[in-house]
Amino acid sequence: MYGLEFTLNGARTSPEGFGPTTTLLQYLRATGRTGTKEGCAEGDCGACTVAILDPDAPKGPTWRAINSCLVLLPTIHGRQVVTIEGLSEPNGPVHPAPAALVERLGSQCGYCTPGFVMSLFEACYRTDLDRPERLDDQLAGNLCRCTGYRPIREAAQAVAGLRPSDRFRAALEKAEAQRRSWSGEQGGQRFFLPTRLEELWAIQAQFPGIRLVAGATDLGLEITKRFAEPPLLCGLEGLSELRGCRAQAGHHHLGAMTLLADLEDYAELHLPPLHRMLRFFAARPIKNRGTLGGNLVTASPIGDLAPVLLALGAEVVLTGRAGSRRLPLSDFFLGYRKTALGPGELLSEVIVPALEPGIRAAAYKVSKRQELDISTVSASFWLRLDPTGRVEDLRLAYGGMAATPCRAPRTEAALRGQPYTEENVRRAAAELERDFQPLSDHRGSAWYRRVVAQNLLLGFWLETEQQPLPQLPTRPIGTVTPPEARR
């Protein structure tokens, strides 16, 4: 792919002879960088973890641990990448991340060790690992098949926030956003990387129907598991104008290309129900690549963000060469994997009303695993009471119950105007039988989904009877419970 280049372990690299759907992991292993391992090739195990420098992070330039098995080679054009081989230099000191694992006997068979080291590498330069659950989240995307988590966690505690004065910290301090447009063709496949919306409109005009790529955490699975070879792809990573969150005039404006890790940080302060969902949305390396817009545009019936945003009354902004239009998120999903995006449009922004005082809201995810799993049922609820304690208005949204994420209109009607009591909530929950006719699949039967949906509504009443915006407990969310959390 002529003209494609990036920095790999400090050296300029120009890969030749690799197609646009080659993953970074495939490239690394094909060129002898076999310290990076392939385990699941779907972002679940973390054996392929590497680090990439993000110069545009909200808190300043940062290293991010990512799953190289889901990263398409063109999307790292102009970026800096570090693999396990890049942490050491001949006759140089050992980096704190692998050193901590060695000192605490944190490596068992060794297959998963490089991925753990690279997650510890990110932790080494973070400044916000100040709570146990955040440290657990840092490691949640890595599996140790020998189950030796205690020494691994101790190693993470030892290196978190060290920020040694080394070449990697120096790279952060002098990092600048250097976005460059690029296009290339190999083997009948073409890939475009615009840096301005005007470039994107021109590309779409020339190639109608070209597929847009955000973090590729969904498309990557089509490529690694179904061996898809899309002929035309356009990456959106260079469009910095689509990234970032801000509060303005009673609303939160969330850029479609905002990374889920950054959205989680913003939501913790401003949108607690959204933060609750993002805590269990995916592992850190996935949240370091996946985007808000990508999660919505895939239009999956079990996409975790959609029910939360539906309940919060979100709107989406669809933008094309002719301009922008706004519509309620509830009108965005037209059917299974179908959206209201017109030809040449993209989702550019999500607008969420700020939470008013006294609003009761929360989000829930039910899955077979606590972390890094697809929902069987997800739900989010928003409710406002009048001064007498009656339900003045509400939005009840579910995922996994229909072909699209959607609200429960009959259940809402049954509860609207009623006193907010357990009896009335139970009575209204029975209407979910009429709102949804879920399917049975390997994740859960239709009966199970109906019962869970009702129980989640009851659980919402139990949580919000006294606390309008319930918080998740700060107990660890990972596999290991540290001693301080067991007291």
Rosetta blueprint (number, residue, H / E / L):
1 M L
2 Y L
3 G L
4 L L
5 E L
6 F E
7 T E
8 L E
9 N L
10 G L
11 A E
12 R E
13 T E
14 S L
15 P L
16 E L
17 G L
18 F L
19 G L
20 P L
21 T L
22 T L
23 T E
24 L H
25 L H
26 Q H
27 Y H
28 L H
29 R H
30 A H
31 T L
32 G L
33 R L
34 T L
35 G L
36 T L
37 K L
38 E L
39 G L
40 C L
41 A L
42 E L
43 G L
44 D L
45 C L
46 G L
47 A L
48 C L
49 T E
50 V E
51 A E
52 I E
53 L E
54 D E
55 P L
56 D L
57 A L
58 P L
59 K L
60 G L
61 P L
62 T E
63 W E
64 R E
65 A E
66 I E
67 N E
68 S H
69 C H
70 L H
71 V L
72 L E
73 L H
74 P H
75 T H
76 I H
77 H L
78 G L
79 R L
80 Q E
81 V E
82 V E
83 T L
84 I H
85 E H
86 G H
87 L H
88 S L
89 E L
90 P L
91 N L
92 G L
93 P L
94 V L
95 H L
96 P H
97 A H
98 P H
99 A H
100 A H
101 L H
102 V H
103 E H
104 R L
105 L L
106 G L
107 S L
108 Q L
109 C L
110 G L
111 Y L
112 C L
113 T H
114 P H
115 G H
116 F H
117 V H
118 M H
119 S H
120 L H
121 F H
122 E H
123 A H
124 C H
125 Y H
126 R L
127 T L
128 D L
129 L L
130 D L
131 R L
132 P H
133 E H
134 R H
135 L H
136 D H
137 D H
138 Q H
139 L H
140 A L
141 G L
142 N L
143 L L
144 C L
145 R L
146 C L
147 T L
148 G L
149 Y H
150 R H
151 P H
152 I H
153 R H
154 E H
155 A H
156 A H
157 Q H
158 A H
159 V H
160 A L
161 G L
162 L L
163 R L
164 P L
165 S L
166 D L
167 R H
168 F H
169 R H
170 A H
171 A H
172 L H
173 E H
174 K L
175 A L
176 E L
177 A L
178 Q L
179 R L
180 R L
181 S L
182 W E
183 S E
184 G E
185 E E
186 Q E
187 G L
188 G L
189 Q E
190 R E
191 F E
192 F E
193 L E
194 P L
195 T L
196 R L
197 L H
198 E H
199 E H
200 L H
201 W H
202 A H
203 I H
204 Q H
205 A H
206 Q H
207 F L
208 P L
209 G L
210 I L
211 R E
212 L E
213 V E
214 A L
215 G L
216 A L
217 T L
218 D L
219 L H
220 G H
221 L H
222 E H
223 I H
224 T H
225 K H
226 R L
227 F L
228 A L
229 E L
230 P L
231 P L
232 L E
233 L E
234 C E
235 G E
236 L L
237 E L
238 G L
239 L L
240 S H
241 E H
242 L H
243 R L
244 G L
245 C E
246 R E
247 A E
248 Q E
249 A L
250 G L
251 H E
252 H E
253 H E
254 L E
255 G E
256 A L
257 M L
258 T L
259 L E
260 L H
261 A H
262 D H
263 L H
264 E H
265 D H
266 Y H
267 A H
268 E H
269 L H
270 H H
271 L L
272 P H
273 P H
274 L H
275 H H
276 R H
277 M H
278 L H
279 R H
280 F L
281 F L
282 A L
283 A L
284 R H
285 P H
286 I H
287 K H
288 N L
289 R L
290 G L
291 T E
292 L H
293 G H
294 G H
295 N H
296 L H
297 V H
298 T L
299 A L
300 S L
301 P L
302 I L
303 G L
304 D L
305 L H
306 A H
307 P H
308 V H
309 L H
310 L H
311 A H
312 L L
313 G L
314 A L
315 E E
316 V E
317 V E
318 L E
319 T E
320 G E
321 R L
322 A L
323 G E
324 S E
325 R E
326 R E
327 L E
328 P E
329 L H
330 S H
331 D H
332 F L
333 F E
334 L E
335 G E
336 Y L
337 R L
338 K E
339 T E
340 A L
341 L L
342 G L
343 P L
344 G L
345 E L
346 L E
347 L E
348 S E
349 E E
350 V E
351 I E
352 V E
353 P E
354 A L
355 L L
356 E L
357 P L
358 G L
359 I L
360 R E
361 A E
362 A E
363 A E
364 Y E
365 K E
366 V E
367 S L
368 K L
369 R L
370 Q L
371 E L
372 L L
373 D L
374 I L
375 S L
376 T L
377 V E
378 S E
379 A E
380 S E
381 F E
382 W E
383 L E
384 R E
385 L E
386 D L
387 P L
388 T L
389 G L
390 R E
391 V E
392 E E
393 D E
394 L E
395 R E
396 L E
397 A E
398 Y E
399 G E
400 G L
401 M L
402 A L
403 A L
404 T L
405 P L
406 C E
407 R E
408 A L
409 P H
410 R H
411 T H
412 E H
413 A H
414 A H
415 L H
416 R L
417 G L
418 Q L
419 P E
420 Y L
421 T L
422 E H
423 E H
424 N H
425 V H
426 R H
427 R H
428 A H
429 A H
430 A L
431 E L
432 L H
433 E H
434 R H
435 D H
436 F L
437 Q L
438 P L
439 L L
440 S L
441 D E
442 H L
443 R L
444 G E
445 S L
446 A H
447 W H
448 Y H
449 R H
450 R H
451 V H
452 V H
453 A H
454 Q H
455 N H
456 L H
457 L H
458 L H
459 G H
460 F H
461 W H
462 L H
463 E H
464 T H
465 E L
466 Q L
467 Q L
468 P L
469 L L
470 P L
471 Q L
472 L L
473 P L
474 T L
475 R L
476 P L
477 I L
478 G L
479 T L
480 V L
481 T L
482 P L
483 P H
484 E H
485 A H
486 R H
487 R L
